[in-house]
Amino acid sequence: MKKTTVAVLAFVLSICYVVSYAQSKIEVGVRFGLAGNTLHRFQRLDGGGSSEGRLSLLAGVRLGYGLNERLMLVSGLDYARHNLTIVGAPMPEQVRMDGRITTLSLPFGVEWSIGQWFFIHGGPSIDIQPEKWEQVDSQDGIGFSAGIGGRYALSNWSFSLIPSVKQYALIPFGKERYHQRLMTAGAVLAIGYRF
Protein backbone atom coordinates (compact mmCIF):
# COMPACT_ATOMS: atom_id res chain seq x y z
CA MET A 1 0.00 0.00 0.00
CA LYS A 2 2.90 2.35 0.79
CA LYS A 3 4.43 1.84 -2.69
CA THR A 4 1.05 2.56 -4.31
CA THR A 5 0.64 5.78 -2.30
CA VAL A 6 4.14 6.95 -3.28
CA ALA A 7 3.49 6.13 -6.96
CA VAL A 8 0.16 7.99 -7.01
CA LEU A 9 1.71 10.99 -5.23
CA ALA A 10 4.63 11.08 -7.69
CA PHE A 11 2.18 10.92 -10.61
CA VAL A 12 0.07 13.81 -9.26
CA LEU A 13 3.14 15.96 -8.52
CA SER A 14 4.58 15.36 -12.00
CA ILE A 15 1.26 16.40 -13.57
CA CYS A 16 1.22 19.57 -11.43
CA TYR A 17 4.77 20.38 -12.55
CA VAL A 18 3.96 19.88 -16.24
CA VAL A 19 0.76 21.95 -15.98
CA SER A 20 2.51 24.82 -14.24
CA TYR A 21 5.09 25.21 -17.03
CA ALA A 22 2.93 24.41 -20.06
CA GLN A 23 0.83 26.79 -22.07
CA SER A 24 -2.60 25.28 -21.75
CA LYS A 25 -6.03 25.61 -23.27
CA ILE A 26 -8.91 24.92 -20.92
CA GLU A 27 -11.89 22.82 -21.98
CA VAL A 28 -15.08 22.42 -19.93
CA GLY A 29 -17.93 20.12 -20.80
CA VAL A 30 -20.57 17.60 -19.87
CA ARG A 31 -20.66 13.82 -20.32
CA PHE A 32 -23.51 11.33 -20.66
CA GLY A 33 -23.09 7.59 -21.04
CA LEU A 34 -24.72 4.16 -21.23
CA ALA A 35 -22.96 0.91 -20.44
CA GLY A 36 -23.43 -2.72 -19.63
CA ASN A 37 -22.03 -3.90 -16.31
CA THR A 38 -20.91 -6.96 -14.42
CA LEU A 39 -19.64 -7.88 -10.96
CA HIS A 40 -16.61 -10.14 -10.79
CA ARG A 41 -13.95 -11.39 -8.40
CA PHE A 42 -10.27 -11.95 -9.09
CA GLN A 43 -10.63 -15.38 -7.41
CA ARG A 44 -12.93 -18.18 -8.46
CA LEU A 45 -15.67 -19.28 -6.01
CA ASP A 46 -17.30 -22.64 -6.72
CA GLY A 47 -20.89 -22.90 -5.50
CA GLY A 48 -21.21 -19.20 -4.66
CA GLY A 49 -23.86 -16.78 -5.85
CA SER A 50 -23.50 -14.72 -9.00
CA SER A 51 -24.77 -11.53 -10.55
CA GLU A 52 -26.36 -10.46 -13.79
CA GLY A 53 -25.35 -7.07 -15.08
CA ARG A 54 -27.89 -4.73 -16.57
CA LEU A 55 -27.67 -1.08 -17.55
CA SER A 56 -25.40 1.63 -16.14
CA LEU A 57 -26.16 5.34 -16.65
CA LEU A 58 -23.52 8.06 -16.30
CA ALA A 59 -23.65 11.86 -16.16
CA GLY A 60 -20.82 14.19 -15.32
CA VAL A 61 -18.86 17.37 -15.80
CA ARG A 62 -15.43 17.46 -17.33
CA LEU A 63 -12.43 19.78 -17.15
CA GLY A 64 -9.48 19.43 -19.51
CA TYR A 65 -6.10 21.14 -19.71
CA GLY A 66 -4.45 21.04 -23.12
CA LEU A 67 -0.69 20.68 -22.69
CA ASN A 68 -0.07 20.84 -26.44
CA GLU A 69 -1.90 19.99 -29.66
CA ARG A 70 -1.89 16.26 -28.93
CA LEU A 71 -1.97 15.84 -25.15
CA MET A 72 -4.69 16.84 -22.69
CA LEU A 73 -5.08 16.17 -18.95
CA VAL A 74 -8.72 15.50 -18.05
CA SER A 75 -10.55 15.46 -14.74
CA GLY A 76 -14.10 16.12 -13.55
CA LEU A 77 -16.85 14.59 -11.49
CA ASP A 78 -19.06 11.70 -12.64
CA TYR A 79 -22.26 10.28 -11.14
CA ALA A 80 -23.23 6.77 -12.22
CA ARG A 81 -26.11 4.43 -11.41
CA HIS A 82 -25.55 0.71 -12.02
CA ASN A 83 -28.55 -1.65 -12.07
CA LEU A 84 -27.78 -5.26 -11.12
CA THR A 85 -29.49 -8.55 -10.34
CA ILE A 86 -27.90 -10.70 -7.62
CA VAL A 87 -28.51 -14.44 -7.94
CA GLY A 88 -28.02 -16.30 -4.65
CA ALA A 89 -26.38 -19.69 -4.24
CA PRO A 90 -28.83 -22.59 -4.78
CA MET A 91 -29.34 -23.56 -1.11
CA PRO A 92 -32.11 -24.94 -1.09
CA GLU A 93 -33.66 -22.58 -3.62
CA GLN A 94 -32.17 -19.82 -5.72
CA VAL A 95 -33.17 -16.25 -4.84
CA ARG A 96 -32.93 -13.31 -7.27
CA MET A 97 -32.66 -9.76 -5.99
CA ASP A 98 -32.71 -6.59 -8.08
CA GLY A 99 -30.87 -3.50 -6.87
CA ARG A 100 -28.56 -0.70 -7.82
CA ILE A 101 -25.22 0.79 -6.92
CA THR A 102 -24.54 4.51 -7.23
CA THR A 103 -21.01 5.85 -7.54
CA LEU A 104 -19.29 9.22 -7.58
CA SER A 105 -16.00 9.28 -9.45
CA LEU A 106 -13.17 11.80 -9.67
CA PRO A 107 -11.20 10.77 -12.79
CA PHE A 108 -7.60 11.79 -13.54
CA GLY A 109 -7.00 10.94 -17.17
CA VAL A 110 -4.89 11.67 -20.19
CA GLU A 111 -6.15 12.06 -23.77
CA TRP A 112 -3.66 11.63 -26.58
CA SER A 113 -4.89 12.76 -30.02
CA ILE A 114 -4.17 10.54 -33.01
CA GLY A 115 -4.63 12.62 -36.12
CA GLN A 116 -7.48 15.06 -36.44
CA TRP A 117 -10.44 12.87 -35.45
CA PHE A 118 -9.38 10.19 -32.95
CA PHE A 119 -7.85 9.95 -29.49
CA ILE A 120 -6.89 7.41 -26.84
CA HIS A 121 -7.80 8.11 -23.25
CA GLY A 122 -7.14 6.43 -19.94
CA GLY A 123 -6.26 6.92 -16.33
CA PRO A 124 -7.11 6.24 -12.70
CA SER A 125 -10.10 7.53 -10.75
CA ILE A 126 -11.10 7.81 -7.12
CA ASP A 127 -14.49 6.14 -6.76
CA ILE A 128 -16.91 6.53 -3.85
CA GLN A 129 -20.12 4.54 -3.34
CA PRO A 130 -22.30 6.86 -1.18
CA GLU A 131 -25.11 4.35 -0.57
CA LYS A 132 -24.14 0.82 0.44
CA TRP A 133 -26.00 -2.29 -0.70
CA GLU A 134 -25.55 -5.28 1.62
CA GLN A 135 -25.45 -7.85 -1.18
CA VAL A 136 -22.48 -6.20 -2.94
CA ASP A 137 -19.03 -5.26 -1.59
CA SER A 138 -18.23 -1.56 -1.44
CA GLN A 139 -16.87 -0.05 -4.65
CA ASP A 140 -14.91 2.64 -2.76
CA GLY A 141 -11.37 2.69 -4.08
CA ILE A 142 -9.12 3.50 -6.99
CA GLY A 143 -10.46 2.46 -10.38
CA PHE A 144 -9.17 2.70 -13.93
CA SER A 145 -10.75 3.48 -17.29
CA ALA A 146 -9.51 3.29 -20.88
CA GLY A 147 -10.97 3.83 -24.32
CA ILE A 148 -10.58 5.03 -27.88
CA GLY A 149 -12.76 7.89 -29.03
CA GLY A 150 -13.65 10.10 -31.93
CA ARG A 151 -13.95 13.88 -31.76
CA TYR A 152 -15.51 16.44 -34.08
CA ALA A 153 -14.53 20.07 -33.46
CA LEU A 154 -16.68 22.96 -34.59
CA SER A 155 -15.03 26.30 -33.78
CA ASN A 156 -14.48 26.16 -29.98
CA TRP A 157 -17.07 23.39 -29.48
CA SER A 158 -16.20 19.70 -29.53
CA PHE A 159 -18.39 16.59 -29.70
CA SER A 160 -16.86 13.27 -28.68
CA LEU A 161 -18.08 9.68 -28.68
CA ILE A 162 -15.93 7.45 -26.49
CA PRO A 163 -16.36 3.66 -26.29
CA SER A 164 -14.65 2.75 -23.02
CA VAL A 165 -14.18 0.22 -20.24
CA LYS A 166 -14.06 1.11 -16.53
CA GLN A 167 -12.98 -1.06 -13.61
CA TYR A 168 -14.14 0.07 -10.16
CA ALA A 169 -12.32 -0.79 -6.91
CA LEU A 170 -9.22 -2.07 -8.68
CA ILE A 171 -7.51 -1.08 -5.43
CA PRO A 172 -10.38 -1.10 -2.88
CA PHE A 173 -10.21 1.14 0.21
CA GLY A 174 -11.82 -1.53 2.42
CA LYS A 175 -10.84 -4.93 1.10
CA GLU A 176 -13.21 -7.84 1.69
CA ARG A 177 -12.33 -11.48 1.32
CA TYR A 178 -13.02 -12.35 -2.34
CA HIS A 179 -13.89 -8.72 -3.06
CA GLN A 180 -16.54 -8.11 -5.74
CA ARG A 181 -15.56 -5.51 -8.32
CA LEU A 182 -17.82 -3.68 -10.73
CA MET A 183 -16.80 -3.38 -14.38
CA THR A 184 -18.63 -1.40 -17.07
CA ALA A 185 -18.26 -1.29 -20.84
CA GLY A 186 -20.15 1.19 -22.98
CA ALA A 187 -20.07 4.56 -24.70
CA VAL A 188 -19.90 8.13 -23.44
CA LEU A 189 -21.01 11.23 -25.35
CA ALA A 190 -19.09 14.37 -24.33
CA ILE A 191 -19.83 17.96 -25.34
CA GLY A 192 -17.12 20.48 -24.57
CA TYR A 193 -16.19 24.12 -25.06
CA ARG A 194 -12.53 25.16 -25.34
CA PHE A 195 -11.41 28.59 -24.15
Salt bridges, closest charged atoms under 4 A:
GLU27 OE2 - ARG62 NH2 3.12
GLU27 OE1 - ARG194 NE 3.59
ASP46 OD1 - ARG44 NE 3.13
GLU52 OE1 - ARG96 NH2 2.67
ASP78 OD2 - ARG31 NH2 3.17
ASP98 OD1 - ARG54 NH1 3.33
GLU111 OE2 - ARG62 NH1 2.79
GLU111 OE1 - ARG151 NH2 2.45
ASP127 OD1 - LYS166 NZ 3.03
ASP140 OD2 - LYS132 NZ 2.89
